[in-house]
Amino acid sequence: MGLIGMQEIMETVSMVEKQHLDIRTITMGISLRDCHDPNIKVQCQNIYNKIITTAKNLVKVGSDIEKEMGIPIVNKRISVTPIALLADAKTPEDCLEMARALDRAAAATGVNFIGGFSALVHKGYTKGDTALLASLPQALASTSRVCASVNVASTKAGINMDAVAEMGRIMKKAAELTKNQGSIACAKLVVFANVPEDNPFMAGSFHGIGEPECVINVGVSGPGVVKAALENVRGQDFGSVAETIKKTAFKITRMGQMVAQEASSRLGVPFGIVDLSLAPTPVVGDSVAHILEEMGLEKCGAHGTTAALALLNDAVKKGGVMATSYVGGLSGAFIPVSEDAGMISAVQAGALSLEKLEAMTCVCSVGLDMIVVPGDTPAATLSAIIADEAAIGMINNKTTAVRIIPAIGYKVGDMVEFGGLLGHGPVQAVNPFNNHEFVARGGRIPAPINSLRN
Amino acid sequence: MRAIITVVGKDKVGIIYQVTKVLAENQVNVLDISQTVMGEDMFTMAMWVDASKSSTDFQELISLLEELGKKIGVSIRLQREEIFDAMHKI
């Protein structure tokens, strides 16, 4: 009968029950490019109608698959065309209206986040980009489910330092507007370099311009499963560590591929990609930091952490790539501080600094993620942090991002509570020296040369 | 539809009887059973079943077995076979 063995079955069951294996997100990408109208009210109605019609079965289908397969699907989400593309003939107030329409549509379809209140400005602003950015702080503060992202740099275009400067100011404003909730608006805003157009993970998800009308992308997870597998090879050399991670990543991703195809066929929507990611949650036993520590580090952040993360990130990709027909999104290990119990504990122990996190972003997917800094951090410093991170992405041909929260009213050592998957973050110190004049220069940092690599 | 039932928990008399009783009542056919007691008294069972002739909705079956598990103090899961195939067969 070609039956699977008892041992394999129990392995799968225990991955789910004991090691928090889950599908992190099924994200439906929806194009809004046919929603334009000269009248903003009509345009918002078009946006709302398109989303609730296209995604009406998303949550139900996700829940059905979750139950029948016995695999938790933590989030069902929606990403849309970057809203700046629908804002070229609109005002900032109109953009706010669109953000609210997205928020209502997300609530109506039952998804917890909708991504795509976004602009791509790595070379400069269109009228739509300007309008969207002007509305950003208010849009994030006055909605609960809308996620925003702005791409400020790419390897081919360089870094738009005017946009970098503006993003620092926008973050401060958004933080100020939500200071009673730990400045949570900033947890819904990601500043990117080399942004992928098919990323299913929030807050940086949007439905890129090369994407079809509608698509299903899936993000897998499972740091706990990798950690548990590594416990069986304690003391063995790095070859065994890499092999173990590859095999585990393969199994996790096969499950993601299967769920993606099932969701795609039940919804009648094409399958896009599987994002091969290790995304932690604040739950104990679901931590990327603990995987790094399992390799022999006392605390995440100790010297050796960057090498451990490089191995992990690469092995996850190597294992995952064979398990799915199409890979995309951010694919790699995530290192968000507030969403990872091991990272939080490492920061509290004084083992993990902002500078070490920056180094780690050179070798893993994404970047400085869910990091809380003091509320009195100047906008110019936030911009300079973004510039550093964008430079890493630009030079290394990779995606990097900054999702950093200047929590108004909090100082180093305080704990800020965001709730749910966003977790809670200890406030970390930033380098106190001034970079105002650097940021004030503006203009663009030219695109780098891609030969003569040193 | 082929599916797999797993039962894990403290061993006691009648676990298989109770599970197969629910299956029989709902026209679910058992294809194979593998069962062992690990350590002192950890009952572990995997059961391959065919639910295609069952008139009970698959999600309803899952709930029935979950409830039974709660009643007799073991964990019972019914999952479609595809998930195991995907993970363990190339």
Interface residues (C-beta under 8 A of the other chain):
Chain A: M1 L3 I4 G5 M6 E8 I9 M10 E11 T12 V13 E17 D64 K67 E68 M69 G70 I71 K251 R254 M255 Q257 M258 E262
Chain B: I4 T6 V8 L31 D32 S34 T36 T44 A46 W48 F58 Q59 I62 S75 R77 L78 Q79 R80 E81 E82 I83 F84 D85 A86 M87 H88 K89
